[in-house]
Amino acid sequence: MNTPAPAEVPRLEDKTIQPIPLNERHGKARDLFTIWFGSNIMIMTIVTGGLATTVFGLSFVPAVVAIIIGNLLGGIFMALHSAQGPQLGVAQMIQTRGQFGSFGALLIVVIVVIMYVGFFAANLVFGGEAMAAVSPGISVDGGIVIIGVVSVIATIFGYRLIHAYARVLSVAAGLALLLSFGWILLVHGLPSNFLEQGNFNWVGFMGTISVSALWQLAYAPYVSDYSRYMPQGTGSAPAFWASYSGCVLGTLFPMILGALVGTLAVTMSAGDVEIVGSLGALLQPWTLIIVGIFCLGVAASNAMNLYCGVLCALTIWQTFKPTWLPRAKTRSVAAVVLFTLAVLIALFARDNFILFYTNFLSFLMYVLVPWTAINLVDYYLLQHGDYRVEDFFKRDGGVYGRFNWVAIGSYVAGALIQVPFSATAVYTGPLAAAMGGVDISWIVGLVVVAPLYYLAARIFPKKTKAAPFPSPTVTADLI
């Protein structure tokens, strides 16, 4: 097969949800390492790690063990989704039509848009608080707006700028993280009773594993959006390992830093613990530089959230108007709309945001786990990566239909089966209560949904089998 001559890829990305032609594919697998490593070293990752020793009450050692377990497990699912991008050349939520049907996929896409806006708002709050802590002349609200504007600009320029931004952050934020550990451990030092703070409890331990795994799982609905421009010959294994190592390492160490800061904050304070403020106090006189770099990471992560949120919003509209394939101008307008919504949430909810954030993470776990199980089983075990990409853009869904009730039924069953095992501030299921409040709902969801969907799809196969689709070049007429 002749390889098409590479085309000049514009710096201002002109694609949105269209398949990426082979002659516009570019980049190497190592680019997937830097985008996930650099974008994860930020304030919100540190705050999330701090939940282990503050909200969950763990001592430092079990907190670190739980953080490691959660990230290593969750990263597997995230990286398996990333490996789909080079093969299909489309955004993840477009590809979800291959499992749920053209209209059935809306169930997932709408939930994912809510997720993006929620994470965007959370990043804005934590980033705004960090900017206010290190720059007295900037209010929290001012920091929220500044970080949001930077994120919007990156989203407007699109894929290439976001990748370049993450490459710079991989070095800058990596050095800032190293300096943070060195300064706190070697210069500031640890109190003699450091390891005596907190305790081991199964509720907190499993809660920390769940939050850490969810951090990785939350990337699943859009991780392949950042690998879809990769050459089709990149290979699944290189894409998997680059994404896995970048995201796990980029998340693991900031979370451990958060657990460290949380333990020290509990040691030094008898009242409410504030991770961002405690981090700033521990890093003096380097606070302005280090936290400033971490704030740049917030803007990078938010640009990624906003970029993919926009792709999902455009996917929703395109479902009802199949001939409409938006370009850069439409992406820019949609970015401003979602940015405005997220800023309003951040400004109005910031005073009690930790409670909102922990409940938000619990909600995401219940709705993402069934989808990721169905998607991965379908891609790797049923279709083996062979999809008719052109059918993703048809009103009737082509061979995938408007609704795939096998996938939809499995998804609903997966969400419901988790309820008795869930334990949140809002609701604790009977089985979770019987286990002392330990939440294993997401584990149950994965164990149940994966075989359920596999068996149901075998028993009730699609009426028309999708032929292998070697490349998206035939979609040129759609672009």
Disulfide bonds with the S-S distance in Angstrom:
none
